[in-house]
């Protein structure tokens, strides 16, 4: 039998190509109406990566600093979660974990469906997955998420039937049916007045924020001002804050100034340059020393200021004793480590959910920040990303966030978005 030495490539057959005709009728999409969109959960998660988190000010090298426009950059403990962009020069964004304990593609898709409010399709995906998908069959979290959805649907018969299958698959007891009801939660300690936090680089851009803080002092008996998240300052921004603090001090207002230590250290390093540091840095440092009731350091720096600028030194006029600086170190350990928890419930949506907004205030004065999520029905993808950012900021202040009672389907979403398994505890403490 003879074989051709130079067989004809399929691409050369024009007649065969001519026989191929396009489909005239579109193919029917068998997916439910609520499931239209990307099939893979990771595709949906990747689509969210274009939204960068709040920019982080990095410290420039000394050679890059203009002598006429010096900036202070506050250095602090690094974040426990890295935000390095995948491409040099690209904007940082939420990094979705590609591998987490218990996650599989079936569970990821179901978690995103449920987060979007599609509980029935999410249940269908999981039921099919634990029966036919090899990864879902061996994922305890996928089974627990299905138990979770069945209980939310109040389908006890299906719940018990799945329990029999679970015992065979994992050779362990299945979860018990629990009657869902209001979850007890200890009341949060009352907040003392309004709360304002300055973040990022202190500059004239903070004029509206400081203005709102000053306006609040006209209506409330006490306001808290948190400086712990400041990453830097320019001379104009430092003078802006110094003027606001001086105004409140002269009014003898009971301002609770929180976490000024980091910015104070940066100011101390700056004023070592004398007059070249800029008057704004000097005045802000002198104000902070008065608010911290550090008279010895104040008098030393006041003399240095008078010599550097050839002006009369400012006088010692500390604020009322009731406005002593509130820091984590000032809170007794027994009071800081309480069993009080921040309680969330219902459905949480969007980046500015009111319940999520309380997180920054609640974490103050605590090294461990406990959150009770037992009563949370659903949290959407965007709110989950905002929660990840809030946890990263808390870890930057060396705080430990513990989330108790998050149901399996919600825990799957939070793992997918990038929240570490170490943040989850099983039962509220």
Buried (B, 14 or more C-beta within 10 A) or exposed (E): EEEEEEEEEEEEEEEEEEEEEEEEEEEEEEEEEBBEEBEEBBEBBEEBBEEEBEEEBEBEEEEEEEEEEBBBBBEBEEBBBEBEEEEEEEEBBBBBBEEBEBBBBBBBBBBBBBBBEBBEBBBBBBBEBBEEBEEBBBBBBBBBBBBBBBBBEEBEEBBEEBBEBBEEBEEEEBBEBEEEEEBEBBEEEEEBBBBBBBBBBBBEEBEEEBEEBBEBBEEEEBBBBBBBBBBBBBBBBBBBBBBBBBEBBEBEBBBBBBBBBBBBBBBBEBBEEEEEBBBBBBBBBBBBBBBBBBEEBBEEBBEBBEEBEEEEBBEEEBBEEEBBBBBBEEBEEEEBEEEBBBBBBEEBBEBEBEBBEBBBBBBBBBBEBBBBBBBBEBBBBBBBBBBBBBBBBBBBBEBBBBBBBBBBBBBBBBBBBBBBEEBBBEEBE
